[in-house]
Amino acid sequence: MTTLDAVDRRVLAALDADPRATVAQLALDLGLARGTVHARLQRLAASGALRLNSTRIAAEALGLPMRALVTADVEQDEFEGMVADMARIPEVVECVGISGDSDLMIQIAARDADHVYDITQRILRCRGIRRTSTSIVLRELLGYRLGHLLHA
């Protein structure tokens, strides 16, 4: 991952404020050359500093208004196969390895409680998954955010 310098942070803050801004508009707004902005964006994308635009899409708009967080315990020798199996479940929007009592935290998007049940059953069939625990998200109190860190 690339360490961000002041110019990277300015470019990202401007892009966060207007995700549809063109390279030319960003350059004009920031007082930078178009080539500089273009090169920075390419480098940031290649390094993984920029996430996919699809992370901005609300699951509700796709007909999946219910979110749930699933923790799972995994047989460590099945880890790679489990990740491949998990990636084939379209309703899994995020899967991270965690420390503590469980090995994984899996965020899912679903139509309703029955759909949550169906998804968790598919998760249980992934290689290496021993057991799961599911919590329904009742309300998002503070959404995923990073823009404020650009100014820190």
C-alpha positions, 0 to 999 in steps of 0.5 A, a space after each residue: 500500500 502506498 503512503 499518501 503524501 499531501 498531494 495524494 491527500 488533496 487529490 483524494 479529498 477532491 475526488 471524495 467530494 465529487 466522485 464524478 469529477 474528471 481528471 481535467 476538473 480535478 487538476 483545475 480545482 487543485 491547481 495541478 497539471 492534468 498529467 500529475 493528477 492522472 499519474 497520481 490516480 493511476 498509482 493510487 489505484 494500482 497500489 490499492 489505495 482507491 477502492 472500487 466505485 461499487 463500494 458506494 452503492 447502497 445494497 437497499 437500492 439493489 433490493 437487499 435492505 437487510 444487513 447482517 454480520 456473521 462471525 465464523 470459526 474456520 479450520 485453518 488448513 481449509 482457509 484458502 478453499 474457504 475464501 474461494 467458496 465464500 467469494 462465490 456467495 454474491 450476498 457476501 459483501 465483505 469478509 475479514 479475518 479477525 482476532 478474538 473468539 471468531 476467525 472471520 467477520 462476514 457482512 452480508 446483504 439480504 432481502 429479509 430474514 429468510 434470505 439471511 438464513 439461506 445465506 448463512 446456510 451457504 456460508 456453513 457449507 463453505 470448506 472449513 467453516 465450523 460454526 457461525 453466529 449471526 447478528 442482524 443490523 438494526 440501524 446504521 449509526 455511523 457509516 463507513 467513512 475515511 474522508 475525514 482522515 485525509 485532513 488529519 
